[in-house]
Amino acid sequence: MAQLSPQPKADKRIRIINAAVDVIAEKGYHYARISDIAKRAAVADGTIYLYFKNKEAILLSIFEEKMTDLIVLVRAEISNISGPKEQLMGFIHQHFLLVQENPALARVLQIELRQSSRFIHDYRPESLWAYLRIVVEIIEAGQKEGVFRRDIDPFIFQWSLFGALDELSVQWILSKKRERFPLEQVVHQVSSVFLSGLTITQE
């Protein structure tokens, strides 16, 4: 299962973060109120400020902590797959599976996070870079094994792939006809397109 495991209810900070994910996904970042988050987390409004300076700090903490969880989960899944081509397909599969099984979190990370001016303008999204580092490692391993073309720049490739994954995820989140994006078809098509340009063809 790709779904992220719920955290213990005893941890107030984590309860607040999880409640914020649900509230921000439902109401949108700008319309979500601290009082809404506190009510969902079953804490007093003032308790929020013991852990977070403001709503934007909550949003950025969601990004950092949930991305860390995603990285651990995806790395664990990839470690069970042999072969760079298969690992890249596994990464793509896990990305879309996580989106579909965690729609509220996906909405927050893919859409609402972009409402933060700090995140857009001067924040260093190191967790995102660490997530995409998985792709770079797969490409570099494939190049060493002679499976992937050596003229492909892994840095450029990671952002090219992420652009496709990101846009398809956003379309799925916003779509009223999500059946237009069946998981297996999306994974197959994206994998096929990127692998066809990346893999060395045998003469």
C-alpha positions in Angstrom: 0.0 0.0 0.0 1.3 3.5 -0.9 -1.0 5.2 1.5 0.8 7.0 4.3 0.2 5.6 7.7 -1.6 7.8 10.2 0.4 9.1 13.1 -0.4 8.5 16.8 -3.2 10.8 18.1 -1.1 11.6 21.2 1.3 13.8 19.3 -0.4 17.2 19.1 1.9 18.6 16.6 1.3 15.8 14.2 -2.4 15.9 14.8 -2.3 19.6 13.9 -0.4 18.9 10.7 -2.8 16.1 9.7 -5.8 18.3 10.5 -4.3 21.1 8.5 -4.0 18.8 5.4 -7.7 18.0 5.6 -8.8 21.6 6.2 -6.6 23.2 3.6 -7.6 20.5 1.0 -11.3 21.2 1.7 -11.3 25.0 2.1 -8.2 26.1 0.2 -5.2 27.7 1.8 -6.5 31.3 1.8 -9.9 30.3 3.3 -8.6 27.8 5.8 -8.5 29.4 9.3 -6.3 28.6 12.3 -9.6 28.0 14.3 -10.7 25.5 11.7 -7.5 23.6 12.0 -7.6 23.7 15.8 -11.2 22.4 15.8 -10.3 19.5 13.5 -7.2 18.6 15.6 -9.3 18.9 18.8 -6.9 21.4 20.4 -7.4 25.0 21.5 -6.6 27.8 19.0 -3.7 28.9 21.1 -2.1 25.5 21.1 -1.5 25.9 17.4 0.9 28.8 18.1 2.9 26.8 20.5 4.1 24.8 17.5 3.7 27.1 14.5 4.2 30.8 14.0 1.4 31.2 11.5 -0.6 29.3 8.8 2.2 29.6 6.3 4.5 27.8 8.7 2.0 25.0 9.0 1.8 24.7 5.2 5.6 24.6 4.9 5.8 22.0 7.7 3.3 19.8 5.9 5.6 20.0 2.8 8.7 19.1 4.7 7.3 16.3 6.9 5.1 14.7 4.4 7.7 14.8 1.7 10.2 13.1 4.1 7.6 10.4 4.6 7.1 10.0 0.8 10.8 9.7 0.2 11.2 6.9 2.7 8.2 5.1 1.3 9.3 5.4 -2.4 12.9 4.4 -1.6 11.6 1.4 0.2 9.5 0.4 -2.8 12.2 1.0 -5.3 14.7 -1.0 -3.3 12.6 -4.1 -4.0 12.9 -3.6 -7.8 15.8 -4.8 -10.0 16.9 -3.0 -13.1 17.0 0.7 -13.8 14.2 0.6 -16.4 12.0 -1.2 -14.0 13.0 1.1 -11.1 12.1 4.2 -13.2 8.7 2.6 -13.9 8.3 1.8 -10.2 9.0 5.4 -9.3 6.4 6.7 -11.8 3.9 4.1 -10.5 4.5 5.1 -6.8 4.1 8.8 -7.6 0.7 8.4 -9.1 -0.4 5.7 -6.6 0.5 8.1 -3.7 -1.5 10.9 -5.4 -4.6 8.7 -5.9 -4.5 7.1 -2.4 -3.8 10.4 -0.6 -6.0 12.9 -2.5 -6.2 15.5 0.3 -2.4 15.6 0.8 -1.9 15.6 -3.0 -4.1 18.7 -3.3 -2.2 20.5 -0.6 1.3 19.6 -2.0 0.4 20.0 -5.7 -2.0 23.0 -5.6 -2.3 24.8 -2.3 1.4 24.9 -1.6 1.8 27.2 -4.6 -0.4 29.8 -2.8 2.5 30.4 -0.5 4.5 33.4 -1.7 7.4 32.4 0.5 7.5 28.9 -1.1 7.4 30.3 -4.6 9.9 33.1 -4.2 12.6 32.4 -1.6 12.0 28.9 -0.1 14.6 26.1 -0.7 12.5 23.0 -1.3 15.3 20.6 -0.4 12.8 17.8 0.3 11.6 18.0 -3.3 15.2 17.9 -4.5 15.8 14.8 -2.3 12.7 13.2 -3.8 13.9 13.8 -7.4 17.4 12.6 -6.4 15.9 9.2 -6.5 15.3 9.7 -10.3 18.9 10.9 -10.7 20.3 7.9 -9.0 18.2 5.5 -11.2 19.4 7.3 -14.4 23.1 7.3 -13.3 22.9 3.6 -12.4 21.4 2.9 -15.8 24.1 4.8 -17.6 26.8 2.9 -15.7 25.1 -0.4 -16.7 24.9 0.7 -20.3 21.1 0.6 -20.3 20.5 4.4 -20.6 22.1 6.9 -23.0 25.1 8.7 -21.6 24.3 11.9 -23.4 21.2 12.3 -21.2 21.8 14.8 -18.4 20.2 13.3 -15.2 19.6 16.8 -13.8 17.6 17.9 -16.8 15.8 14.5 -17.1 14.6 14.7 -13.4 12.9 18.0 -14.0 11.5 16.9 -17.4 9.9 13.8 -15.7 8.7 15.8 -12.7 7.0 18.3 -15.0 5.0 15.5 -16.6 4.2 13.8 -13.3 3.2 17.1 -11.7 0.9 18.3 -14.5 -0.8 14.9 -14.8 -1.3 14.8 -11.0 -2.8 18.3 -11.0 -5.2 17.4 -13.8 -6.3 14.3 -11.9 -6.8 16.3 -8.7 -8.9 19.0 -10.4 -10.7 16.7 -12.8 -14.4 15.9 -12.3 -13.8 12.8 -14.5 -10.9 11.1 -12.8 -11.7 7.9 -14.7 -10.0 9.6 -17.6 -6.7 9.0 -15.8 -6.6 5.3 -15.0 -3.5 4.5 -13.0 -2.1 1.7 -15.1 -2.6 3.5 -18.4 -1.0 6.7 -17.1 2.0 4.8 -15.7 2.4 2.8 -18.9 2.1 5.8 -21.2 4.5 8.1 -19.2 7.0 5.3 -18.7 6.9 4.4 -22.4 7.5 7.9 -23.6 10.4 8.7 -21.3 12.0 5.3 -21.5 11.9 5.3 -25.3 14.1 8.4 -25.4 16.3 7.3 -22.5 17.1 3.6 -23.3 19.9 2.6 -25.6 18.5 0.6 -28.5 20.2 -2.6 -29.3 21.3 -3.0 -32.9 
